[in-house]
Amino acid sequence: MTFSELQPRINRINGFIDRVLDTDLTDVWMKGIKAVLSLLILTILTALTGGVIKTFLDIGMLLHAPVEIGLRQIIVDTLILLAVVEVFKTTVTYFSEGRVKVTFIVDTILVVMLTEIISLWFKDADHAKLVSLGAILLALGAIRVVAVRCSPAHGESAGK
């Protein structure tokens, strides 16, 4: 092949390379994130459904075990499901807004910590563990208050 015969192919290859280099990868990145988050949301919904079914089946414990044990299990299961709902809420917010609010993360951690404290309380854990978890809970509560007071949205509404 002569150079004049190769010239159209070289031009097409150069054009392709130019298009690839000019492509904005942000769109590809955002589509990838949305695809992965869609799978995560589906996973959370599946886990939430399974958790509700398990909690419903735990009602049968009331017939076979002491009522106190059955009710404790149902309360702990319900609190864990509420923590999963908070994770779901955070994920959906990121999916729709492209960012996560600090208050959503702190709320999720607060629900998980409360669940842990209540489950340890039911298991008659030692007081040192309960006090340390309570201190963490108070610190998270303080972070939550600061996050709400120092929120950019809070500052915008104060100026209006």
LOMILUM-804351 format. One record per residue: x, y, z of N, C-alpha, C in turn; residue number from 1. Coordinates in nm, 3 decimals. Layout:
BEGIN
+---------+---------+---------+---------+---------+---------+---------+---------+---------+-----+
!    n_px !    n_py !    n_pz !   ca_px !   ca_py !   ca_pz !    c_px !    c_py !    c_pz !   k !
+---------+---------+---------+---------+---------+---------+---------+---------+---------+-----+
!       X !       Y !       Z !       X !       Y !       Z !       X !       Y !       Z ! NUM !
...
+---------+---------+---------+---------+---------+---------+---------+---------+---------+-----+
END
This chain:
BEGIN
+---------+---------+---------+---------+---------+---------+---------+---------+---------+-----+
!    n_px !    n_py !    n_pz !   ca_px !   ca_py !   ca_pz !    c_px !    c_py !    c_pz !   k !
+---------+---------+---------+---------+---------+---------+---------+---------+---------+-----+
!   0.084 !  -0.118 !   0.000 !   0.000 !   0.000 !   0.000 !   0.088 !   0.124 !   0.000 !   1 !
!   0.040 !   0.221 !  -0.069 !   0.113 !   0.347 !  -0.075 !   0.061 !   0.439 !   0.033 !   2 !
!   0.137 !   0.545 !   0.052 !   0.099 !   0.643 !   0.156 !  -0.035 !   0.707 !   0.123 !   3 !
!  -0.062 !   0.734 !  -0.001 !  -0.189 !   0.798 !  -0.040 !  -0.307 !   0.704 !  -0.014 !   4 !
!  -0.284 !   0.575 !  -0.020 !  -0.390 !   0.479 !   0.010 !  -0.411 !   0.467 !   0.161 !   5 !
!  -0.306 !   0.483 !   0.241 !  -0.315 !   0.475 !   0.386 !  -0.367 !   0.604 !   0.450 !   6 !
!  -0.357 !   0.715 !   0.378 !  -0.394 !   0.845 !   0.434 !  -0.538 !   0.848 !   0.486 !   7 !
!  -0.641 !   0.797 !   0.415 !  -0.778 !   0.800 !   0.471 !  -0.790 !   0.720 !   0.601 !   8 !
!  -0.723 !   0.607 !   0.609 !  -0.727 !   0.526 !   0.732 !  -0.660 !   0.600 !   0.847 !   9 !
!  -0.549 !   0.662 !   0.819 !  -0.478 !   0.738 !   0.923 !  -0.566 !   0.853 !   0.971 !  10 !
!  -0.634 !   0.919 !   0.880 !  -0.722 !   1.029 !   0.917 !  -0.837 !   0.980 !   1.005 !  11 !
!  -0.895 !   0.863 !   0.971 !  -1.004 !   0.807 !   1.053 !  -0.954 !   0.771 !   1.192 !  12 !
!  -0.836 !   0.712 !   1.201 !  -0.779 !   0.675 !   1.330 !  -0.751 !   0.801 !   1.412 !  13 !
!  -0.695 !   0.902 !   1.349 !  -0.668 !   1.028 !   1.419 !  -0.799 !   1.092 !   1.467 !  14 !
!  -0.903 !   1.087 !   1.384 !  -1.033 !   1.141 !   1.423 !  -1.091 !   1.066 !   1.542 !  15 !
!  -1.077 !   0.933 !   1.541 !  -1.126 !   0.852 !   1.652 !  -1.049 !   0.887 !   1.780 !  16 !
!  -0.919 !   0.897 !   1.771 !  -0.837 !   0.929 !   1.888 !  -0.875 !   1.067 !   1.941 !  17 !
!  -0.897 !   1.163 !   1.853 !  -0.938 !   1.297 !   1.897 !  -1.072 !   1.293 !   1.971 !  18 !
!  -1.169 !   1.214 !   1.919 !  -1.299 !   1.202 !   1.986 !  -1.286 !   1.137 !   2.122 !  19 !
!  -1.202 !   1.035 !   2.134 !  -1.182 !   0.968 !   2.263 !  -1.118 !   1.064 !   2.363 !  20 !
!  -1.020 !   1.140 !   2.318 !  -0.953 !   1.234 !   2.409 !  -1.044 !   1.350 !   2.448 !  21 !
!  -1.138 !   1.387 !   2.363 !  -1.229 !   1.496 !   2.394 !  -1.352 !   1.452 !   2.473 !  22 !
!  -1.369 !   1.322 !   2.491 !  -1.485 !   1.270 !   2.562 !  -1.479 !   1.312 !   2.709 !  23 !
!  -1.592 !   1.360 !   2.760 !  -1.601 !   1.397 !   2.901 !  -1.632 !   1.271 !   2.981 !  24 !
!  -1.536 !   1.228 !   3.061 !  -1.552 !   1.104 !   3.137 !  -1.643 !   1.122 !   3.258 !  25 !
!  -1.681 !   1.245 !   3.288 !  -1.771 !   1.269 !   3.400 !  -1.905 !   1.200 !   3.377 !  26 !
!  -1.955 !   1.206 !   3.254 !  -2.082 !   1.139 !   3.224 !  -2.070 !   0.988 !   3.243 !  27 !
!  -1.960 !   0.932 !   3.197 !  -1.938 !   0.788 !   3.213 !  -1.931 !   0.753 !   3.362 !  28 !
!  -1.859 !   0.836 !   3.438 !  -1.845 !   0.816 !   3.581 !  -1.982 !   0.820 !   3.650 !  29 !
!  -2.062 !   0.920 !   3.619 !  -2.193 !   0.936 !   3.683 !  -2.286 !   0.819 !   3.648 !  30 !
!  -2.281 !   0.774 !   3.523 !  -2.364 !   0.658 !   3.484 !  -2.319 !   0.533 !   3.558 !  31 !
!  -2.188 !   0.517 !   3.577 !  -2.136 !   0.402 !   3.652 !  -2.181 !   0.406 !   3.797 !  32 !
!  -2.172 !   0.525 !   3.858 !  -2.215 !   0.540 !   3.998 !  -2.364 !   0.510 !   4.010 !  33 !
!  -2.444 !   0.561 !   3.917 !  -2.588 !   0.537 !   3.924 !  -2.620 !   0.388 !   3.906 !  34 !
!  -2.545 !   0.320 !   3.822 !  -2.568 !   0.176 !   3.804 !  -2.535 !   0.099 !   3.932 !  35 !
!  -2.423 !   0.132 !   3.994 !  -2.383 !   0.063 !   4.117 !  -2.481 !   0.097 !   4.231 !  36 !
!  -2.520 !   0.224 !   4.241 !  -2.616 !   0.262 !   4.345 !  -2.752 !   0.196 !   4.323 !  37 !
!  -2.791 !   0.177 !   4.199 !  -2.917 !   0.107 !   4.172 !  -2.910 !  -0.036 !   4.225 !  38 !
!  -2.797 !  -0.102 !   4.205 !  -2.780 !  -0.237 !   4.260 !  -2.779 !  -0.235 !   4.413 !  39 !
!  -2.716 !  -0.132 !   4.470 !  -2.714 !  -0.119 !   4.616 !  -2.854 !  -0.098 !   4.671 !  40 !
!  -2.932 !  -0.012 !   4.607 !  -3.069 !   0.012 !   4.651 !  -3.152 !  -0.115 !   4.641 !  41 !
!  -3.135 !  -0.189 !   4.533 !  -3.205 !  -0.318 !   4.519 !  -3.164 !  -0.415 !   4.629 !  42 !
!  -3.036 !  -0.418 !   4.661 !  -2.987 !  -0.505 !   4.768 !  -3.046 !  -0.466 !   4.903 !  43 !
!  -3.049 !  -0.335 !   4.930 !  -3.105 !  -0.288 !   5.058 !  -3.253 !  -0.321 !   5.067 !  44 !
!  -3.326 !  -0.302 !   4.958 !  -3.469 !  -0.336 !   4.958 !  -3.492 !  -0.485 !   4.980 !  45 !
!  -3.407 !  -0.567 !   4.918 !  -3.418 !  -0.712 !   4.938 !  -3.390 !  -0.749 !   5.084 !  46 !
!  -3.286 !  -0.689 !   5.140 !  -3.252 !  -0.716 !   5.281 !  -3.363 !  -0.667 !   5.373 !  47 !
!  -3.420 !  -0.552 !   5.342 !  -3.528 !  -0.498 !   5.424 !  -3.650 !  -0.590 !   5.419 !  48 !
!  -3.681 !  -0.639 !   5.302 !  -3.794 !  -0.732 !   5.287 !  -3.768 !  -0.861 !   5.366 !  49 !
!  -3.647 !  -0.913 !   5.353 !  -3.611 !  -1.033 !   5.429 !  -3.618 !  -1.009 !   5.579 !  50 !
!  -3.574 !  -0.892 !   5.622 !  -3.580 !  -0.859 !   5.764 !  -3.722 !  -0.849 !   5.817 !  51 !
!  -3.811 !  -0.792 !   5.736 !  -3.951 !  -0.783 !   5.777 !  -4.012 !  -0.923 !   5.786 !  52 !
!  -3.980 !  -1.007 !   5.691 !  -4.032 !  -1.145 !   5.694 !  -3.979 !  -1.218 !   5.818 !  53 !
!  -3.848 !  -1.201 !   5.848 !  -3.791 !  -1.265 !   5.966 !  -3.856 !  -1.213 !   6.094 !  54 !
!  -3.879 !  -1.082 !   6.101 !  -3.944 !  -1.024 !   6.219 !  -4.085 !  -1.080 !   6.234 !  55 !
!  -4.154 !  -1.093 !   6.122 !  -4.289 !  -1.150 !   6.126 !  -4.285 !  -1.295 !   6.174 !  56 !
!  -4.185 !  -1.371 !   6.127 !  -4.172 !  -1.510 !   6.171 !  -4.132 !  -1.521 !   6.318 !  57 !
!  -4.060 !  -1.419 !   6.368 !  -4.021 !  -1.420 !   6.510 !  -4.140 !  -1.404 !   6.603 !  58 !
!  -4.253 !  -1.362 !   6.551 !  -4.374 !  -1.355 !   6.633 !  -4.408 !  -1.495 !   6.684 !  59 !
!  -4.372 !  -1.596 !   6.607 !  -4.394 !  -1.735 !   6.650 !  -4.318 !  -1.770 !   6.777 !  60 !
!  -4.210 !  -1.694 !   6.808 !  -4.137 !  -1.718 !   6.933 !  -4.227 !  -1.697 !   7.054 !  61 !
!  -4.328 !  -1.614 !   7.039 !  -4.417 !  -1.586 !   7.152 !  -4.492 !  -1.711 !   7.195 !  62 !
!  -4.508 !  -1.806 !   7.103 !  -4.578 !  -1.930 !   7.135 !  -4.487 !  -2.034 !   7.201 !  63 !
!  -4.356 !  -2.030 !   7.168 !  -4.265 !  -2.135 !   7.212 !  -4.169 !  -2.091 !   7.321 !  64 !
!  -4.140 !  -1.963 !   7.328 !  -4.043 !  -1.912 !   7.426 !  -4.117 !  -1.818 !   7.521 !  65 !
!  -4.052 !  -1.782 !   7.629 !  -4.115 !  -1.683 !   7.718 !  -4.146 !  -1.554 !   7.641 !  66 !
!  -4.254 !  -1.489 !   7.679 !  -4.299 !  -1.369 !   7.609 !  -4.190 !  -1.262 !   7.609 !  67 !
!  -4.121 !  -1.250 !   7.721 !  -4.016 !  -1.148 !   7.733 !  -3.908 !  -1.167 !   7.627 !  68 !
!  -3.866 !  -1.290 !   7.605 !  -3.761 !  -1.318 !   7.505 !  -3.813 !  -1.291 !   7.365 !  69 !
!  -3.934 !  -1.333 !   7.336 !  -3.991 !  -1.309 !   7.204 !  -4.007 !  -1.161 !   7.174 !  70 !
!  -4.056 !  -1.085 !   7.271 !  -4.074 !  -0.941 !   7.250 !  -3.941 !  -0.869 !   7.238 !  71 !
!  -3.841 !  -0.912 !   7.315 !  -3.709 !  -0.853 !   7.302 !  -3.655 !  -0.872 !   7.161 !  72 !
!  -3.670 !  -0.994 !   7.109 !  -3.620 !  -1.023 !   6.975 !  -3.693 !  -0.939 !   6.870 !  73 !
!  -3.822 !  -0.923 !   6.885 !  -3.899 !  -0.842 !   6.789 !  -3.857 !  -0.695 !   6.797 !  74 !
!  -3.833 !  -0.644 !   6.918 !  -3.790 !  -0.505 !   6.933 !  -3.653 !  -0.485 !   6.868 !  75 !
!  -3.559 !  -0.574 !   6.894 !  -3.425 !  -0.562 !   6.835 !  -3.433 !  -0.572 !   6.684 !  76 !
!  -3.511 !  -0.669 !   6.632 !  -3.527 !  -0.682 !   6.487 !  -3.583 !  -0.554 !   6.426 !  77 !
!  -3.682 !  -0.496 !   6.491 !  -3.744 !  -0.375 !   6.440 !  -3.646 !  -0.259 !   6.439 !  78 !
!  -3.568 !  -0.246 !   6.545 !  -3.470 !  -0.137 !   6.550 !  -3.362 !  -0.153 !   6.443 !  79 !
!  -3.321 !  -0.275 !   6.419 !  -3.222 !  -0.300 !   6.312 !  -3.283 !  -0.265 !   6.177 !  80 !
!  -3.410 !  -0.299 !   6.156 !  -3.476 !  -0.262 !   6.030 !  -3.483 !  -0.110 !   6.014 !  81 !
!  -3.505 !  -0.039 !   6.124 !  -3.506 !   0.107 !   6.116 !  -3.368 !   0.161 !   6.079 !  82 !
!  -3.262 !   0.096 !   6.126 !  -3.127 !   0.136 !   6.087 !  -3.107 !   0.113 !   5.937 !  83 !
!  -3.158 !   0.001 !   5.886 !  -3.148 !  -0.026 !   5.742 !  -3.228 !   0.077 !   5.663 !  84 !
!  -3.342 !   0.120 !   5.715 !  -3.420 !   0.225 !   5.648 !  -3.340 !   0.354 !   5.642 !  85 !
!  -3.266 !   0.386 !   5.747 !  -3.182 !   0.506 !   5.746 !  -3.072 !   0.495 !   5.641 !  86 !
!  -3.011 !   0.377 !   5.628 !  -2.909 !   0.355 !   5.525 !  -2.972 !   0.371 !   5.387 !  87 !
!  -3.092 !   0.318 !   5.371 !  -3.164 !   0.330 !   5.244 !  -3.190 !   0.477 !   5.213 !  88 !
!  -3.234 !   0.551 !   5.312 !  -3.263 !   0.694 !   5.295 !  -3.138 !   0.770 !   5.251 !  89 !
!  -3.025 !   0.738 !   5.313 !  -2.899 !   0.802 !   5.277 !  -2.860 !   0.768 !   5.134 !  90 !
!  -2.875 !   0.643 !   5.096 !  -2.840 !   0.599 !   4.961 !  -2.928 !   0.665 !   4.856 !  91 !
!  -3.057 !   0.671 !   4.881 !  -3.149 !   0.734 !   4.786 !  -3.120 !   0.883 !   4.774 !  92 !
!  -3.086 !   0.947 !   4.885 !  -3.052 !   1.090 !   4.880 !  -2.927 !   1.112 !   4.795 !  93 !
!  -2.828 !   1.027 !   4.812 !  -2.708 !   1.040 !   4.729 !  -2.741 !   1.016 !   4.583 !  94 !
!  -2.827 !   0.920 !   4.558 !  -2.866 !   0.887 !   4.420 !  -2.937 !   1.006 !   4.355 !  95 !
!  -3.024 !   1.073 !   4.429 !  -3.103 !   1.181 !   4.370 !  -3.031 !   1.316 !   4.373 !  96 !
!  -2.957 !   1.345 !   4.480 !  -2.893 !   1.476 !   4.493 !  -2.745 !   1.477 !   4.460 !  97 !
!  -2.683 !   1.360 !   4.456 !  -2.541 !   1.353 !   4.425 !  -2.451 !   1.386 !   4.544 !  98 !
!  -2.510 !   1.398 !   4.662 !  -2.432 !   1.422 !   4.783 !  -2.507 !   1.363 !   4.902 !  99 !
!  -2.435 !   1.348 !   5.011 !  -2.495 !   1.293 !   5.132 !  -2.488 !   1.399 !   5.241 ! 100 !
!  -2.598 !   1.421 !   5.307 !  -2.601 !   1.516 !   5.417 !  -2.541 !   1.451 !   5.541 ! 101 !
!  -2.464 !   1.528 !   5.614 !  -2.401 !   1.477 !   5.737 !  -2.507 !   1.431 !   5.835 ! 102 !
!  -2.619 !   1.502 !   5.840 !  -2.723 !   1.464 !   5.935 !  -2.778 !   1.325 !   5.906 ! 103 !
!  -2.787 !   1.287 !   5.778 !  -2.835 !   1.152 !   5.744 !  -2.739 !   1.046 !   5.796 ! 104 !
!  -2.610 !   1.071 !   5.781 !  -2.511 !   0.974 !   5.827 !  -2.516 !   0.963 !   5.979 ! 105 !
!  -2.521 !   1.077 !   6.046 !  -2.526 !   1.077 !   6.193 !  -2.656 !   1.010 !   6.240 ! 106 !
!  -2.768 !   1.037 !   6.172 !  -2.894 !   0.972 !   6.209 !  -2.883 !   0.820 !   6.197 ! 107 !
!  -2.819 !   0.774 !   6.091 !  -2.801 !   0.630 !   6.072 !  -2.718 !   0.571 !   6.185 ! 108 !
!  -2.609 !   0.637 !   6.218 !  -2.523 !   0.588 !   6.326 !  -2.597 !   0.592 !   6.460 ! 109 !
!  -2.676 !   0.698 !   6.482 !  -2.753 !   0.707 !   6.606 !  -2.851 !   0.590 !   6.619 ! 110 !
!  -2.920 !   0.559 !   6.512 !  -3.015 !   0.448 !   6.517 !  -2.943 !   0.316 !   6.544 ! 111 !
!  -2.829 !   0.295 !   6.478 !  -2.752 !   0.172 !   6.500 !  -2.702 !   0.166 !   6.644 ! 112 !
!  -2.653 !   0.278 !   6.694 !  -2.602 !   0.280 !   6.833 !  -2.715 !   0.255 !   6.932 ! 113 !
!  -2.830 !   0.317 !   6.910 !  -2.943 !   0.292 !   6.999 !  -2.984 !   0.145 !   6.997 ! 114 !
!  -2.982 !   0.087 !   6.879 !  -3.012 !  -0.056 !   6.867 !  -2.914 !  -0.139 !   6.947 ! 115 !
!  -2.786 !  -0.104 !   6.936 !  -2.683 !  -0.178 !   7.008 !  -2.701 !  -0.162 !   7.160 ! 116 !
!  -2.729 !  -0.040 !   7.204 !  -2.748 !  -0.018 !   7.348 !  -2.868 !  -0.096 !   7.400 ! 117 !
!  -2.977 !  -0.093 !   7.325 !  -3.097 !  -0.164 !   7.371 !  -3.074 !  -0.315 !   7.371 ! 118 !
!  -3.006 !  -0.366 !   7.268 !  -2.981 !  -0.511 !   7.267 !  -2.888 !  -0.552 !   7.381 ! 119 !
!  -2.787 !  -0.468 !   7.411 !  -2.699 !  -0.499 !   7.524 !  -2.774 !  -0.486 !   7.656 ! 120 !
!  -2.863 !  -0.392 !   7.664 !  -2.944 !  -0.373 !   7.784 !  -3.028 !  -0.498 !   7.809 ! 121 !
!  -3.088 !  -0.552 !   7.701 !  -3.169 !  -0.673 !   7.715 !  -3.084 !  -0.794 !   7.752 ! 122 !
!  -2.957 !  -0.793 !   7.711 !  -2.869 !  -0.906 !   7.742 !  -2.803 !  -0.889 !   7.878 ! 123 !
!  -2.844 !  -0.788 !   7.954 !  -2.787 !  -0.760 !   8.086 !  -2.635 !  -0.744 !   8.080 ! 124 !
!  -2.589 !  -0.659 !   7.987 !  -2.446 !  -0.632 !   7.974 !  -2.397 !  -0.552 !   8.095 ! 125 !
!  -2.265 !  -0.553 !   8.113 !  -2.210 !  -0.478 !   8.226 !  -2.228 !  -0.328 !   8.204 ! 126 !
!  -2.230 !  -0.257 !   8.313 !  -2.261 !  -0.114 !   8.310 !  -2.153 !  -0.034 !   8.238 ! 127 !
!  -2.029 !  -0.082 !   8.239 !  -1.920 !  -0.008 !   8.174 !  -1.945 !   0.002 !   8.022 ! 128 !
!  -1.991 !  -0.108 !   7.963 !  -2.022 !  -0.105 !   7.820 !  -2.137 !  -0.010 !   7.790 ! 129 !
!  -2.240 !  -0.017 !   7.873 !  -2.355 !   0.070 !   7.851 !  -2.319 !   0.217 !   7.867 ! 130 !
!  -2.234 !   0.247 !   7.965 !  -2.193 !   0.386 !   7.987 !  -2.107 !   0.435 !   7.870 ! 131 !
!  -2.016 !   0.351 !   7.822 !  -1.931 !   0.393 !   7.711 !  -2.013 !   0.414 !   7.584 ! 132 !
!  -2.107 !   0.324 !   7.558 !  -2.194 !   0.343 !   7.442 !  -2.284 !   0.465 !   7.459 ! 133 !
!  -2.327 !   0.490 !   7.582 !  -2.407 !   0.609 !   7.610 !  -2.328 !   0.737 !   7.585 ! 134 !
!  -2.199 !   0.735 !   7.620 !  -2.113 !   0.852 !   7.595 !  -2.096 !   0.875 !   7.445 ! 135 !
!  -2.078 !   0.767 !   7.371 !  -2.069 !   0.780 !   7.225 !  -2.199 !   0.834 !   7.169 ! 136 !
!  -2.309 !   0.788 !   7.223 !  -2.441 !   0.835 !   7.179 !  -2.458 !   0.984 !   7.206 ! 137 !
!  -2.414 !   1.030 !   7.322 !  -2.421 !   1.173 !   7.353 !  -2.333 !   1.255 !   7.259 ! 138 !
!  -2.214 !   1.204 !   7.230 !  -2.124 !   1.275 !   7.137 !  -2.188 !   1.283 !   6.997 ! 139 !
!  -2.248 !   1.173 !   6.953 !  -2.316 !   1.175 !   6.823 !  -2.435 !   1.271 !   6.823 ! 140 !
!  -2.506 !   1.276 !   6.934 !  -2.616 !   1.371 !   6.946 !  -2.567 !   1.515 !   6.936 ! 141 !
!  -2.452 !   1.544 !   6.998 !  -2.394 !   1.678 !   6.990 !  -2.351 !   1.709 !   6.846 ! 142 !
!  -2.292 !   1.610 !   6.779 !  -2.254 !   1.628 !   6.638 !  -2.377 !   1.656 !   6.554 ! 143 !
!  -2.484 !   1.587 !   6.582 !  -2.610 !   1.606 !   6.507 !  -2.661 !   1.748 !   6.523 ! 144 !
!  -2.659 !   1.798 !   6.647 !  -2.706 !   1.934 !   6.673 !  -2.618 !   2.035 !   6.601 ! 145 !
!  -2.486 !   2.017 !   6.609 !  -2.394 !   2.109 !   6.541 !  -2.413 !   2.103 !   6.390 ! 146 !
!  -2.433 !   1.984 !   6.337 !  -2.452 !   1.970 !   6.192 !  -2.578 !   2.043 !   6.146 ! 147 !
!  -2.684 !   2.039 !   6.225 !  -2.808 !   2.108 !   6.188 !  -2.790 !   2.259 !   6.201 ! 148 !
!  -2.727 !   2.304 !   6.309 !  -2.710 !   2.448 !   6.331 !  -2.612 !   2.510 !   6.231 ! 149 !
!  -2.512 !   2.436 !   6.189 !  -2.410 !   2.489 !   6.097 !  -2.437 !   2.451 !   5.953 ! 150 !
!  -2.553 !   2.398 !   5.925 !  -2.588 !   2.356 !   5.789 !  -2.593 !   2.475 !   5.696 ! 151 !
!  -2.544 !   2.461 !   5.571 !  -2.557 !   2.570 !   5.474 !  -2.703 !   2.608 !   5.449 ! 152 !
!  -2.791 !   2.511 !   5.450 !  -2.933 !   2.540 !   5.429 !  -2.988 !   2.623 !   5.544 ! 153 !
!  -2.940 !   2.598 !   5.666 !  -2.984 !   2.674 !   5.783 !  -2.937 !   2.819 !   5.771 ! 154 !
!  -2.815 !   2.840 !   5.720 !  -2.763 !   2.975 !   5.703 !  -2.835 !   3.052 !   5.594 ! 155 !
!  -2.878 !   2.983 !   5.485 !  -2.950 !   3.048 !   5.376 !  -3.087 !   3.093 !   5.421 ! 156 !
!  -3.154 !   3.010 !   5.503 !  -3.289 !   3.047 !   5.547 !  -3.286 !   3.160 !   5.648 ! 157 !
!  -3.175 !   3.173 !   5.721 !  -3.165 !   3.280 !   5.818 !  -3.147 !   3.415 !   5.750 ! 158 !
!  -3.085 !   3.414 !   5.630 !  -3.061 !   3.539 !   5.558 !  -3.182 !   3.589 !   5.484 ! 159 !
!  -3.285 !   3.509 !   5.467 !  -3.403 !   3.548 !   5.389 !  -3.503 !   3.623 !   5.471 ! 160 !
+---------+---------+---------+---------+---------+---------+---------+---------+---------+-----+
END
